[in-house]
C-alpha cells in the first residue's frame, strides 16, 4: 500500500520525543516501511531526516528546549499556521496517489475535508473528546470512507456519543528494545517521566513520594511553564531531582534502576505509553485509577489508588515495590507488543483502502 501518515504538528517527530504521540508516529511510520509499504509522513520540517518526510509546517521558529514555537510579529499564530498547513495538505492530498490516509493529527481540518477527497481515511482518536474534534466528527459522520479507531476500551467509551462501535487497537512498544532490569539499584528511588504539564500530575507524584519517604527522580520537558513555576518549583527539594529530556537509552537505565514508576494522570488518560515502557524494564507501577490505567495494570504489575489520593498513592508505592519484576516484564511482552499493534493497523488500513477502489469502480 501507499500510505500517507498525517502527524500532529505541535512537535517534530524526532528523538528525544516530546510525548507519546510523537513516539507512536515515528514507530508506526518506520514499522510500516519495514513491512514493505510506501509511506509518506506529512509532519513538521524538523522531524527526523531518515523518515519519509513531506514537510507541511516549518520548524524554523521551534525551540526544542521549550517545545514551543517562538512567537514573532511576522509569524502567524500556531493555531492559524496549523490550520493552513492541514488545509493546504488536504487540498492536494489526492495528488500523491495514496491508497489510504492514516490520520494522527488530532486536528479538525483533515476530518472536515475528508469528504472532499477521493482517498479513504483512517483516523486514530488518541485523546478523549474535545470540542473541535467532536464537531468535525459529528459533521463528517455520514462519510462511509472514514474509519475511526482508538487506543483503549475506555477511550472508545468516551467517544461513543460521536463514534458508534469505535474500533480499539492498543498501543504497543518494541519490548525487546527495552533492557530488563531484574533488580533496582541499591540506592532506592521512584521515577516519574513524561511531559511536565498539569494533565500529567507531577505535583501529586512529588507529594506522594515524599509521604512514602522515597526519593523521586523526574525526566521530561516542561510543557507548561506556568504550571511548573506555580505548582512544581515550590515542591522541589533534596529528595527530588530533575533530569530533563532523556534519550531512550538513558530513560531505559533510569526506569530500570528505579524501584517503582509513578504514573499520575489528572485527566482521562486514553492509554499511556509510559505504562508499557515501565513494565518493559521490569519496573512496577504505582498510579491513579483513572482513564485507561485500570485496563493496563493488573495486581501483579502495579497498584492503583483513587485519583488525587496522595496518601493512598504513598501506600501504593510501598506495595508496588514488592512485586516480582520478571512478572512485570513478562506481562509487557504478552500485552504490549508493537508487532501485534502494527499488524492490527495494517489490516485496518488495507480494509479502508478498499473503499477507494470500490468508489472508483462506481464512477
C-alpha positions in Angstrom: 0.0 0.0 0.0 0.9 3.6 -0.4 0.1 5.2 2.9 0.1 8.9 3.8 0.5 9.5 7.5 -0.7 12.8 8.9 1.2 13.8 12.0 0.4 16.0 14.9 2.2 19.4 14.3 2.8 20.6 17.8 6.3 19.0 17.8 8.6 17.5 15.2 8.7 13.7 15.0 12.2 13.2 16.3 14.1 12.0 19.4 14.1 12.9 22.2 10.4 12.7 21.7 8.2 15.4 23.2 5.5 12.8 24.1 3.8 9.5 23.4 2.1 10.7 20.2 5.4 11.6 18.6 6.8 8.2 19.7 3.8 6.4 18.1 4.1 8.4 14.9 7.8 7.6 14.5 7.2 4.0 15.4 4.3 3.3 13.1 6.0 5.1 10.2 9.2 3.1 10.4 7.3 -0.2 11.0 5.0 0.2 8.0 8.1 1.0 5.9 9.9 -2.1 7.1 6.9 -4.2 6.1 7.3 -3.1 2.5 4.7 -0.3 2.3 5.4 3.0 0.6 4.9 5.7 3.3 4.8 9.5 3.2 4.9 11.3 6.5 3.2 14.7 6.5 4.8 16.4 9.5 6.8 19.5 10.5 10.2 20.2 8.9 12.3 19.4 12.0 11.3 15.7 12.0 14.0 13.0 11.8 15.7 13.2 8.4 15.6 9.5 7.9 11.8 9.5 7.9 10.0 9.6 4.5 9.1 13.2 5.3 7.0 15.6 3.3 7.1 18.8 5.5 3.9 20.8 5.7 4.9 23.2 8.5 8.2 24.9 9.2 10.1 24.3 12.4 12.3 27.3 11.9 10.8 29.0 14.9 10.5 25.8 17.0 12.5 25.9 20.3 13.5 22.3 21.1 14.4 23.3 24.7 10.9 24.6 25.5 8.8 22.6 22.9 7.2 25.8 21.7 7.4 27.9 18.6 8.9 31.3 19.2 6.2 34.0 18.7 7.2 36.8 16.3 5.2 39.6 14.9 5.7 38.5 11.3 4.6 34.9 12.0 1.0 33.6 12.2 -0.2 32.2 15.5 0.4 28.4 15.9 -3.4 27.8 15.6 -3.6 29.6 12.2 -0.3 28.1 11.0 -1.6 24.6 11.7 -4.9 25.3 10.1 -3.3 26.4 6.9 -0.8 23.6 6.9 -3.5 20.9 7.1 -5.8 22.8 4.7 -3.1 23.0 2.1 -2.3 19.3 2.5 -5.9 18.2 2.2 -6.4 20.4 -0.9 -3.7 18.4 -2.7 -3.5 15.1 -0.9 -5.1 13.1 -3.8 -2.2 14.2 -6.0 0.1 11.8 -4.0 -1.8 8.8 -5.3 -2.2 7.3 -1.9 -4.2 4.2 -1.2 -5.2 5.4 2.3 -4.7 8.3 4.6 -3.6 7.4 8.2 -4.6 10.5 10.2 -3.0 11.0 13.6 -3.2 14.8 13.6 -5.8 15.4 16.3 -6.9 18.3 14.2 -10.4 19.1 12.8 -9.3 20.0 9.3 -8.3 16.5 7.9 -11.7 15.1 9.2 -13.7 18.1 8.0 -12.2 17.9 4.5 -12.2 14.1 4.2 -15.4 14.3 2.2 -13.7 16.4 -0.5 -11.0 13.9 -1.3 -11.1 10.6 -3.1 -8.6 8.8 -0.7 -10.2 7.0 2.2 -9.0 7.8 5.7 -8.3 6.0 9.0 -8.3 8.4 11.9 -6.9 7.5 15.3 -8.5 9.1 18.3 -5.5 9.4 20.6 -7.3 11.6 23.2 -10.6 11.9 24.9 -13.2 14.1 23.1 -12.6 17.8 22.8 -14.7 20.5 21.1 -13.1 21.0 17.7 -12.7 17.2 17.0 -16.2 16.5 18.3 -17.8 19.0 15.9 -15.7 17.8 13.0 -16.6 14.1 13.6 -20.3 14.9 14.1 -20.3 16.8 10.7 -18.3 14.0 8.9 -20.1 11.1 10.4 -22.2 10.3 7.2 -18.9 9.8 5.3 -18.5 6.0 4.9 -14.9 6.4 3.8 -13.6 7.5 7.2 -12.8 4.7 9.7 -12.2 5.7 13.4 -10.1 3.7 15.8 -8.8 4.4 19.3 -6.3 3.1 21.7 -8.4 1.7 24.6 -11.8 0.5 25.5 -12.2 3.4 27.9 -11.4 5.9 25.2 -13.9 4.2 22.9 -16.5 4.6 25.6 -15.6 8.3 25.9 -16.1 8.8 22.1 -19.3 6.6 21.9 -21.6 9.7 21.6 -19.8 10.6 18.4 -18.5 7.3 17.0 -20.5 4.1 17.1 -18.6 0.9 18.0 -15.2 2.6 17.6 -12.5 0.0 16.9 -9.8 -0.4 19.5 -6.1 -1.1 18.8 -4.0 -1.0 22.0 -0.7 0.9 21.7 2.4 -1.2 21.7 6.2 -0.8 22.0 9.2 -2.8 20.9 9.7 -4.5 24.2 12.9 -6.1 23.1 14.5 -2.7 22.7 14.0 -2.0 26.4 16.5 -3.7 28.7 15.1 -5.7 31.5 16.4 -4.9 35.0 16.0 -7.9 37.3 16.8 -5.7 40.3 16.6 -2.0 41.0 19.7 0.0 42.1 20.8 -0.4 45.7 20.0 3.3 46.3 16.2 3.1 46.0 14.3 5.8 44.2 10.9 6.2 42.5 10.8 7.5 38.9 8.4 9.8 37.1 8.6 10.6 33.4 6.6 12.4 30.8 5.6 15.9 29.8 5.6 18.3 32.8 2.1 19.6 32.3 -1.0 19.8 34.6 -2.5 16.8 32.8 0.3 14.5 34.0 0.1 15.3 37.7 3.8 15.6 38.6 2.9 17.7 41.7 0.9 14.8 43.1 3.7 12.3 42.4 6.2 14.6 44.3 3.8 14.8 47.3 3.1 11.1 47.4 6.8 10.1 47.0 7.7 12.4 49.9 4.9 10.9 52.1 6.3 7.4 51.2 9.8 8.6 52.3 11.4 7.8 48.9 13.5 9.9 46.6 11.9 10.9 43.3 13.8 11.3 40.0 12.0 13.1 37.2 12.5 13.1 33.5 10.7 15.2 30.9 10.4 18.5 29.2 8.5 21.5 30.7 5.3 21.7 28.5 3.6 24.3 30.7 5.9 26.9 32.3 3.2 28.5 34.4 2.3 25.1 35.9 6.0 24.4 36.5 6.6 27.7 38.2 3.5 27.7 40.3 3.0 24.0 41.2 6.3 22.2 40.8 9.1 24.7 41.8 7.7 25.1 45.4 7.7 21.3 45.9 11.3 20.7 44.8 13.8 19.7 47.4 16.7 17.5 48.3 14.6 14.4 47.7 13.7 15.4 44.1 15.9 15.5 41.1 15.1 16.9 37.6 16.9 15.2 34.7 15.3 17.0 31.7 14.6 15.2 28.4 16.4 11.8 28.1 17.0 9.6 25.1 15.7 6.1 25.1 18.9 4.5 26.4 19.1 7.0 29.3 15.4 6.6 30.0 15.7 2.8 30.0 18.5 3.0 32.6 16.6 5.4 34.9 13.4 3.4 34.7 15.1 0.0 35.1 17.1 1.1 38.2 14.0 2.6 39.8 12.2 0.6 42.5 8.8 1.9 41.2 7.4 4.2 38.5 4.8 6.7 39.4 2.1 7.4 36.8 -0.3 10.2 37.9 -2.6 11.4 35.1 -5.1 14.2 36.0 -7.3 13.5 33.0 -8.9 10.6 31.2 -5.6 9.2 30.1 -6.5 7.3 26.9 -3.6 4.8 27.1 -0.2 5.9 28.5 2.9 4.5 26.7 4.8 5.2 30.0 3.0 2.2 31.4 4.2 -0.2 28.7 7.8 1.3 28.9 8.0 1.0 32.6 6.8 -2.6 32.6 9.2 -3.5 29.7 12.1 -2.6 32.1 10.5 -4.8 34.8 9.6 -1.8 37.0 6.2 -2.0 38.7 3.8 0.9 38.6 2.0 2.9 41.3 -0.6 5.3 40.0 -4.2 6.6 39.9 -7.3 4.6 38.9 -8.3 6.9 36.0 -8.7 6.7 32.3 -7.3 3.5 30.7 -4.9 2.7 33.5 -7.2 0.0 35.1 -7.2 -1.7 31.7 -3.4 -1.8 31.5 -2.3 -2.5 35.1 -3.0 -5.7 37.0 -2.4 -6.6 40.6 0.7 -8.4 39.6 2.2 -5.4 37.7 1.2 -2.4 39.7 -1.0 -0.8 42.4 -3.7 1.9 41.7 -5.4 4.2 44.1 -8.2 6.7 43.8 -7.4 9.8 41.7 -5.8 12.6 43.7 -5.3 10.5 46.8 -1.7 11.1 47.7 -1.9 9.2 50.9 -3.2 6.2 49.0 -0.5 6.6 46.4 2.2 6.6 49.1 0.8 3.3 50.3 0.6 2.0 46.7 4.3 2.9 46.2 5.2 0.7 49.2 3.1 -2.3 47.9 4.3 -1.9 44.3 7.9 -2.2 45.3 7.3 -5.7 46.5 6.0 -7.0 43.1 8.0 -9.5 41.0 9.9 -7.7 38.3 10.1 -10.7 36.0 6.3 -11.0 36.1 6.1 -7.3 35.2 8.4 -7.8 32.2 6.5 -10.9 31.0 3.3 -9.0 31.1 4.7 -6.3 28.9 5.9 -9.0 26.5 2.5 -10.6 26.2 0.3 -7.5 26.2 2.2 -4.5 24.7 3.8 -6.0 21.6 4.3 -3.5 18.8 4.1 -6.3 16.3 0.5 -7.0 17.3 -0.4 -3.3 17.2 1.2 -2.8 13.7 -0.5 -5.9 12.3 -3.8 -4.7 13.5 -3.3 -1.2 12.0 -2.0 -2.8 8.7 -5.3 -4.9 8.5 -7.4 -1.8 9.2 -5.6 0.3 6.6 -5.9 -2.4 4.0 -9.6 -2.7 4.7 -10.1 1.0 4.5 -8.1 1.3 1.2 -10.6 -1.0 -0.5 -13.2 1.8 -0.2 -11.2 3.9 -2.6 -11.2 1.0 -5.2 -15.0 0.5 -4.7 -15.6 4.2 -5.0 -13.6 4.4 -8.3 -15.4 1.4 -9.8 -18.7 3.0 -9.0 -17.9 6.1 -11.2 
